[in-house]
Amino acid sequence: MPRKARDERLDNRTVRLKLAPRAEPYWRNIQEGRAIGYRRLAGGKAGTWIARHYDPAEGRRYEAMGAADDMLDADGTRTLTFGQAQDKAREWFRQIERDAGRVVEPLTVKHAMADYLEDYVIRGGKALPDLKRTVNAHILPALGDQLVSDLTFAVLRSWHQKLAAAPARLRTKVKAKKANVRQAETVDAKRARRASANRVLTVLKAALSLTYREGRVPSDDAWRRVAPFPKVDAARVRYLTDPEAVRLVNACPGDFRKLVTAALLTGSRYGELVALRAGDLDAGAAVLHIREAKAGKPRAVPLTDDAARFFAAETVGKARTALVLSREDNGAWGKSHQSRPLRDACTAAKIAPVVSFHILRHTFASRLATRNVPMAVIAAALGNTEAMCARHYAHLSPGYVADTIRQYAGGMGIVPPAANVMTLQPKAAG
C-alpha cells in the first residue's frame, strides 16, 4: 500500500477540533491532482472528509468520503480516521482512472530513475554514461522495484550504510563468473567508500525529489532526512612528481605517449583530449580551446612553451577538423581505451599504486599550486570553481592561505600604529 500522508492538523482529532469552522476544507495533497480535505463544521459537530480529483481536461471533482472520527471512534465505513479517508479516496481516484480507460502504473524507484535520466538529458547534462552506470550498479539492484511511496527513512539509511561498507567495484571481464572487487581495508579506502556512497545518495535524492516536486508523491521526508557521511571528501590528492611523470611518459607506447603528454601539459580530461581537433589550437596566442568540456562550458587553456611546441608538432599539416590525438591506425580513442595501457605503463615505470588518467590532471594542477599560482588561475585552466581547487590544492601552495588572509582580512583598528618604535635585534654573544 502507498505510504499515507501525515499532517499534524488532520491526524489528531484534538488538533482538528481547534481548527476554525469554514466552508472550504483544509486540504492535504496526497498525489498530483489528488487531495484529501477536512471540512470543519460549526456547532460542535463532527467534521467530514472530502476527496478532490483534478484533471486538466475534465476539471475538478469532489466526493464525500465519510465523517471524521471527531466524536466517535472510527468504524472504517461511515466514520473514518485520516488514514482510512486516504485509502477510500485512493480507491475513488483509481475508479476514475478505470472509467476513463487509463491504467496508472505504480511509481517505482526504477520509473523515478528513468524519468530523472530523461530530465538530466533535457537539462543538458554531459555525464550521462557515468550517471547511468551509477544508477544501474548501485541504485536499481537494491531499490529499483520498490514503490517510491513505500520508501522509509530506515530503508534508505540502511541502503546508504550498506553501500559504504560494500567493496569497491573494479573493472571486470565480460565473461567473468564473479565481479572483480576490492575490500576497503585502510582508513583512506574506507573514507573513499563513504564518499562514493554519498555521491550515489545525491543521485537518488535528486531523482526522488523530482518526483516530489512534480506532485507524484505526497512527501519527501523519507530521503530528505538521510544525511551523508560527514568529513569524507577531504582526501589527499595523489599526483606524480616530475621524475615519476618522466618515467611514465617514457614507458608509454608511441600513440598513447602523446595522449599522456597532452594530459600532463594541459590538465585536460581524457574525453576532452580525444575530442580535440586541429582547429582548436590557436598557435598565435598559444591557447588550446576545449570545446567539449564535461560541465558543458568551453574554456581556453593557456599553453606553456613546451605545450605549444608539442601541439604545433601534432597539428602541422592537418586539416582543421582532423583529430589532434589519434591511435596508430588513425582511429579515434574510445571509451576506457586508456585504462589498460596506463596500467601497463605504471607497472613498467615502477609507479605504485597504479594511477588513473585523472591523476594526470591532478598532477598538472598540483605543479601549478606548488609554484604559488593563484587558485583562480588554476580553476580557469581546469574549468573548475576556485573553491573546488582550493579544497584540493591550497595545501600545496606555500603562500596561498597566508596571502589570502593578509589580502582580505584587513585591520580592525584595535592595535595602534607602531610610531617611532624600532625592534632591536639581540646582541650577538661574545
C-alpha positions in Angstrom: 0.0 0.0 0.0 1.2 3.6 -0.6 2.6 5.3 2.4 0.0 7.6 3.9 0.5 11.4 4.1 1.0 12.9 7.6 -0.5 16.2 8.7 -0.4 17.3 12.3 -3.6 19.3 11.9 -5.6 16.4 10.4 -4.2 13.3 12.0 -5.2 14.2 15.6 -8.8 14.7 16.5 -8.0 17.1 19.3 -6.0 19.3 17.0 -8.7 19.1 14.3 -11.3 20.4 16.7 -9.3 23.5 17.3 -9.4 24.5 13.6 -11.7 27.3 12.7 -15.0 26.2 11.2 -15.3 27.1 7.5 -16.9 26.0 4.3 -13.6 25.5 2.4 -12.0 22.2 3.6 -8.5 22.1 4.9 -6.8 20.3 2.0 -3.8 18.0 2.0 -2.3 16.9 -1.3 -1.6 13.2 -1.5 -0.7 12.9 -5.2 -0.5 15.1 -8.2 -4.0 16.3 -8.9 -5.4 14.4 -5.9 -6.1 15.7 -2.4 -8.0 14.8 0.8 -9.8 17.6 2.7 -11.3 18.0 6.1 -14.3 20.3 6.4 -14.7 21.7 9.9 -18.3 22.2 10.8 -19.8 24.7 13.2 -21.8 24.0 16.3 -19.5 21.3 17.7 -20.4 18.8 15.0 -18.1 16.2 13.7 -16.2 17.2 10.6 -16.3 15.4 7.2 -13.7 14.0 4.8 -13.8 15.1 1.2 -11.7 13.9 -1.8 -10.8 16.1 -4.7 -9.6 15.0 -8.1 -8.3 17.3 -10.8 -7.8 16.6 -14.5 -6.8 19.3 -17.0 -9.4 18.1 -19.4 -12.3 17.5 -17.0 -11.6 19.9 -14.2 -12.2 19.3 -10.5 -14.4 16.6 -9.0 -15.3 16.2 -5.3 -16.6 13.1 -3.4 -17.6 12.8 0.3 -15.7 10.0 2.0 -17.5 10.0 5.3 -17.5 11.5 8.8 -14.3 12.3 10.7 -13.6 10.5 13.9 -14.0 13.7 15.9 -16.7 12.5 18.2 -16.9 8.7 17.6 -14.3 6.1 17.2 -13.7 5.1 13.5 -15.6 2.1 12.2 -13.8 2.2 8.8 -17.1 2.6 6.9 -19.1 5.7 7.9 -16.6 7.2 10.5 -13.0 7.4 9.3 -9.6 8.3 10.5 -7.4 10.4 8.3 -5.6 7.3 7.1 -8.8 5.5 6.3 -10.1 8.5 4.4 -7.0 8.5 2.3 -7.4 4.8 1.5 -11.1 5.4 0.5 -10.0 8.4 -1.6 -7.4 6.5 -3.5 -9.9 3.8 -4.4 -12.2 6.6 -5.8 -9.2 8.0 -7.7 -8.4 4.6 -9.2 -12.1 4.2 -10.2 -12.0 7.5 -12.1 -8.9 6.3 -14.0 -10.5 3.0 -14.8 -13.7 4.7 -16.0 -11.6 6.9 -18.3 -9.8 3.8 -19.7 -6.5 4.8 -18.1 -4.2 2.5 -16.1 -1.9 4.3 -13.7 1.3 2.4 -13.3 2.6 2.4 -9.7 5.7 4.8 -9.4 8.7 2.6 -8.6 12.2 3.8 -8.0 13.1 2.3 -11.4 10.5 4.6 -13.0 11.7 7.6 -11.0 15.3 7.0 -12.1 14.3 6.7 -15.8 12.4 10.0 -15.5 15.4 11.6 -13.8 17.8 10.4 -16.6 15.4 11.9 -19.2 15.2 15.2 -17.3 19.0 15.2 -17.0 19.4 15.0 -20.7 16.8 17.7 -21.3 18.7 20.0 -18.9 21.9 19.5 -20.9 23.8 17.1 -18.6 27.1 16.0 -20.0 27.9 12.9 -17.9 25.0 10.6 -18.9 27.1 7.4 -19.3 28.6 7.9 -15.8 25.2 8.6 -14.3 23.7 5.5 -15.9 26.5 3.4 -14.5 25.9 4.7 -11.1 22.1 4.1 -11.3 22.5 0.6 -12.8 25.2 -0.5 -10.4 24.2 0.9 -7.1 20.5 2.0 -7.0 18.4 -0.3 -9.2 19.6 -3.6 -7.9 18.7 -2.8 -4.3 15.8 -0.3 -4.7 14.5 -0.5 -8.3 11.3 -2.5 -7.6 10.2 -0.6 -4.5 7.4 1.9 -4.7 8.6 5.4 -4.1 5.7 6.0 -1.8 6.8 3.0 0.3 10.3 4.2 0.9 11.1 4.9 4.5 13.9 6.6 6.3 15.1 3.3 7.8 15.2 1.6 4.4 17.2 4.3 2.8 19.6 4.8 5.7 20.3 1.1 5.7 20.9 1.1 1.9 23.3 4.0 2.3 25.2 2.4 5.1 25.5 -1.0 3.2 26.7 0.9 0.1 29.5 2.4 2.1 30.5 -1.0 3.6 30.5 -2.8 0.2 33.8 -3.4 -1.5 34.8 -1.2 -4.4 33.8 -2.5 -7.8 36.7 -2.9 -10.2 36.7 -3.4 -14.0 35.5 -7.0 -14.7 35.9 -9.0 -17.8 32.6 -9.6 -19.7 32.7 -13.4 -19.3 33.9 -13.4 -15.7 31.9 -15.6 -13.3 32.0 -13.1 -10.5 32.6 -9.4 -10.1 36.1 -8.0 -9.5 36.1 -6.1 -6.2 38.5 -4.6 -3.7 37.8 -4.6 0.0 38.3 -1.3 1.8 40.9 -2.2 4.4 42.8 1.1 5.0 41.4 4.2 6.6 41.6 6.1 3.3 39.9 3.3 1.4 37.0 3.3 3.9 36.8 7.1 3.6 36.7 6.7 -0.2 33.8 4.2 0.0 31.8 6.6 2.2 32.5 9.4 -0.2 31.3 7.2 -3.1 28.2 6.2 -1.1 27.5 9.9 -0.6 27.7 10.6 -4.4 25.2 7.8 -5.1 22.9 9.1 -2.4 23.0 12.5 -4.1 21.8 11.0 -7.3 19.0 9.0 -5.6 17.8 12.1 -3.7 17.8 14.2 -6.9 15.6 11.7 -8.7 13.2 11.2 -5.8 13.0 14.9 -5.2 12.0 15.4 -8.8 9.0 13.1 -8.3 8.1 15.1 -5.2 8.3 18.5 -6.9 6.1 17.1 -9.7 3.5 16.1 -7.1 3.7 12.4 -7.8 4.4 11.5 -4.1 3.0 13.2 -1.1 6.2 13.7 0.9 10.0 13.8 0.6 10.6 13.2 4.3 12.0 9.7 3.9 15.0 10.7 1.8 15.4 14.3 2.9 16.4 13.1 6.4 19.0 10.6 5.3 22.3 12.5 6.0 25.5 11.9 4.0 28.6 10.7 5.8 30.4 13.7 7.2 34.1 14.7 6.6 34.8 12.2 3.9 35.6 14.4 0.9 38.9 15.8 2.1 41.1 13.2 0.5 44.8 13.8 -0.1 45.2 14.4 -3.8 47.5 11.9 -5.5 49.8 13.4 -8.1 53.0 12.5 -9.9 56.4 14.1 -9.1 58.3 15.3 -12.1 60.6 12.3 -12.2 57.6 10.0 -12.0 55.9 11.9 -14.8 59.1 11.5 -17.0 59.3 7.8 -16.3 55.6 7.3 -17.1 55.8 9.1 -20.4 58.9 7.1 -21.4 57.1 3.8 -20.5 54.1 4.6 -22.8 53.9 3.3 -26.4 54.1 5.9 -29.2 50.4 6.8 -29.7 49.5 6.6 -26.0 52.6 8.6 -25.1 51.2 11.6 -26.9 47.9 11.3 -25.1 49.6 11.2 -21.6 51.9 14.0 -22.6 49.0 16.2 -23.6 47.3 15.5 -20.2 50.3 16.4 -18.2 50.8 19.6 -20.2 47.2 20.9 -20.0 45.4 19.2 -17.2 42.6 18.3 -19.6 40.4 15.3 -19.1 40.6 12.1 -21.3 37.3 12.8 -23.0 38.4 16.4 -23.8 41.7 15.4 -25.3 40.5 12.6 -27.5 37.9 15.0 -29.0 40.4 17.8 -29.9 40.6 18.9 -33.5 43.5 20.7 -35.1 41.3 23.8 -35.4 41.1 24.0 -31.6 44.7 25.1 -31.4 45.4 28.9 -31.6 49.1 28.7 -32.2 49.5 32.5 -32.4 48.0 33.0 -28.9 49.4 29.7 -27.6 46.0 28.7 -26.4 44.1 25.4 -26.7 40.3 25.7 -26.9 38.4 22.9 -25.1 35.0 22.9 -26.8 33.6 19.7 -25.4 34.1 20.1 -21.6 32.5 17.8 -19.1 30.5 20.6 -17.5 29.4 21.8 -20.9 31.1 25.1 -20.6 34.0 25.6 -23.1 37.3 27.0 -21.8 40.7 28.2 -23.1 43.8 26.6 -21.7 47.0 28.8 -22.0 49.9 26.7 -23.2 53.5 26.7 -21.9 56.3 26.8 -24.4 56.7 23.0 -24.1 52.9 22.6 -24.6 52.8 25.0 -27.5 55.7 23.1 -29.3 54.0 19.8 -28.6 50.6 20.8 -30.1 52.2 22.6 -33.0 54.0 19.4 -33.9 50.8 17.3 -33.6 48.7 19.6 -35.8 51.2 20.5 -38.5 49.8 19.7 -42.0 46.4 18.5 -40.6 43.0 19.8 -41.7 41.2 21.8 -39.0 38.7 19.0 -38.5 41.3 16.3 -38.1 41.9 14.7 -34.7 44.9 16.0 -32.8 45.5 12.8 -30.9 44.6 9.5 -32.6 45.6 5.9 -32.4 48.4 4.4 -34.5 45.8 3.3 -37.1 44.5 6.9 -37.2 41.3 5.8 -35.4 39.8 7.7 -32.5 40.5 6.8 -28.9 37.3 5.3 -27.4 35.7 5.0 -24.1 38.1 3.3 -21.5 40.8 2.7 -24.1 43.2 4.5 -21.7 42.9 2.2 -18.7 45.0 -0.8 -19.7 47.9 1.0 -21.4 48.1 3.4 -18.4 48.2 0.5 -16.0 50.9 -1.3 -18.0 52.9 1.9 -18.3 52.7 2.5 -14.5 54.0 -1.1 -13.9 56.9 -0.6 -16.3 57.7 2.8 -14.8 57.5 1.4 -11.2 54.8 3.8 -10.2 52.8 2.3 -7.3 50.0 2.3 -6.7 48.9 2.5 -10.3 47.3 5.9 -11.1 44.2 6.6 -13.2 44.2 9.0 -16.1 42.5 11.6 -13.9 45.7 11.7 -11.7 47.5 13.3 -14.7 45.0 16.2 -14.4 45.8 16.5 -10.7 49.5 16.4 -11.5 49.1 19.5 -13.8 47.2 21.4 -11.1 49.4 20.4 -8.3 52.6 21.6 -10.1 50.9 25.0 -10.5 49.9 25.1 -6.9 53.4 24.3 -5.6 54.7 27.2 -7.7 52.2 29.5 -5.9 50.0 30.1 -9.0 46.7 31.7 -7.8 43.8 29.3 -7.3 41.6 31.4 -9.6 44.1 30.8 -12.4 44.3 27.1 -11.8 40.5 27.0 -11.7 40.2 28.8 -15.0 42.7 26.3 -16.6 40.9 23.3 -15.3 37.3 24.6 -15.8 36.5 24.1 -12.1 35.4 26.5 -9.4 38.0 28.3 -7.3 36.5 26.8 -4.2 36.9 23.3 -5.5 40.6 23.9 -6.5 41.3 25.5 -3.1 39.9 22.4 -1.4 42.2 20.1 -3.4 45.3 22.1 -3.9 45.5 25.0 -1.4 47.7 23.0 1.0 50.3 22.6 -1.8 50.6 26.4 -2.3 53.1 27.7 0.3 51.7 31.2 0.4 48.1 30.7 -0.6 46.5 30.7 2.8 48.7 33.4 4.3 48.4 35.7 1.3 44.7 35.3 1.1 44.3 36.2 4.8 46.5 39.2 4.5 44.7 40.4 1.4 41.1 40.1 2.6 41.2 40.2 6.5 42.1 43.9 6.8 42.6 45.7 10.1 40.2 46.0 13.0 41.7 49.3 14.3 42.3 47.8 17.8 46.1 47.9 17.6 47.7 51.4 17.5 50.3 52.0 14.7 53.9 51.5 15.7 55.1 55.1 15.5 58.8 55.7 16.3 59.2 52.1 17.6 62.2 50.2 16.5 62.6 46.5 17.0 66.1 45.8 18.5 68.0 42.7 17.4 69.5 40.6 20.2 73.2 41.3 20.9 75.5 38.6 19.5 77.2 36.5 22.1 80.9 37.0 22.7 
